[in-house]
Amino acid sequence: MFKMHPDCRGFIFHSECYKSITAMVSVLLLMPLLFACRKNGTYQDIAFKKEKAVFKSKIMKYTDLGFMVYDPIADRVICSHQRHKPFTPASITKVATTAAALDVLGEDFRFSTLLGYTGVIRNQTLHGNLYLKGYGDPFLHARNLMRMAIALKKLGITNINGNFFFDDSFLLHIQQINEHMDTDAAYNPGVSALSSGYNSIYAHWERPSYTKSTKIFIIPNFPMYRVRAVRKIPWYSTRFSLDKIGVWTLRSTFRRNGHKRLPVKRPSLYTARQLAYLCSMEGVRIPAPARKRMPEEYTIVHRHNSPALSKLVNITLAYSDNLMAELLLLQTVKRLGKKASSLKEAGSILATFFKSKMKKINWKGLRLANGSGLTPDNRITSEQMVALLRFALRQRLTNSSYMTLLPLSGISWSLLTRLNRPQTALRVWAKAGTIYYAVTLTGVLFARSGRKFLFSVMCSDSKKRISFQKIRNLKIREKAIKRAMKWVKNKRKLIDTLVSNWVKAL
């Protein structure tokens, strides 16, 4: 039996402790994923014998795995493997982002979107300019914009003798979250202080059996984005490509009807054009929008406030919404009095924030390039991830707790089909993360013994990820995606096996 090093009883381990654990693991080469579980005052080794075949699989590289399980009551690390090694966290980065947002902004914080004007109203005509200004609401929808159109109509305005401007200067505005991700992926939209409808649209195509032509159209059909289908185009890295004027080109090789969700790349202009279109439906004619800062003096027409931050955090975690996470990050950085010219700079500010909040944690290797995790560049250790989770769980929320904002195994969308067996369902509250060649899971588990533990498990292969990113030919890329998905599937199985055994054994 192996006893835990005496210095290992606290949350922060010393280097001697780390060496002792490494030595212990090296002895157990045939059963690498043993862990120490406290039982009747001693520590007993437990092997995952049922999953031995999985652990011996060639694609389950032991060096690509890091985990840590922590007992918050005893303030003790129960088990760990390579917890000081940085891995790609993927979407569990959102735990850090949402925890910081709740701490800095407060659970009752609400984003605003303003519609105002300058000038005077005479004979149902606004002699002046109309302004739409956003402050980063990640939950703005067409129905909210329609309320603005109705408010404008109630003022008796049917025409504007001036200009219509949109102001997105409050936050950073970019055309995609990460350049290494597919440009036509809905999870990689533009980011702006004036975002709406999750910054996504749908392309629908119909191919009747009696004709070879493909009918294709955009929903919602606002007059900004168009789509066309062509047969012979170069082998793009994606099936859809977007030109500078807003036309999506579809490589028309589909044999049946279908649809695809597409990202909005210029969200500010898109949101402003939505408002103009909805105003026209209410009988209010306004000019084509252009970008310009809103003046300090104006008359307000309508102010829309988002739901409370606690609800937005729940949505961000439950559906792993990248746009929401990035807007929360930018708003948090703004409240901290910092100026970020890129998501990478904002992520760096977030990392500095946590380092100042938890100075005793070993932050070596931490790197945050954005707030959603939609990047292969983020790095974090499992020990750091557990520390961030502890920070999140300490947030004082009215009639709630951070744990209840996390997805729930066997019920919630991202964990609906994972850890949903009777012995693990409802026992794991955790955020999952996945990009090609990175799979992670972090949260709270309730063991069958009745004890509660915090955990973080991460698997990633940076070399394979770099090789994957270099592929541009569509045919080769499609085969590479299949290999990457197989890797993801097996790593996800490994993580679920680990967590299931912790639930049963601890």
Secondary structure, 3 states (H helix, E strand, C coil): CCCCCHHHHCCCCCHHHHHHHHHHHHHCCCCCCCEEEEECCEEEEECCHHHHHHHCCCCCCHHHEEEEEEECCCCEEEEEECCCCCECCHHHHHHHHHHHHHHHHCCCCCCEEEEEEEEEEECCEEEEEEEEEECCCCCCCHHHHHHHHHHHHHCCCCEECCCEEEECCCCCCECCCCCCCCCCCCCCCCECCCCCHHHEEEEEEECCCCCCCCEEEEECCCCCCEEEEECCCCCCCCCEEECCCCEEEEECCCCCCEEEEEECCCHHHHHHHHHHHHHHHCCCECCCEEECCCCCCCEEEEEEECCCHHHHHHHHHHHCCHHHHHHHHHHHHHHCCCCCCCHHHHHHHHHHHHHHHCCCCCCCCCECCCCCCCCCCCEECHHHHHHHHHHHHCCCCCCCCHHHHCCECCCCHHHCCCCCCCCCCCCEEEEEEEECCEEEEEEEEECCCCCEEEEEEEEECHHHHHHHHCCCCHHHHHHHHHHHHHHHHHHHHHHHHHHHHHHHHC
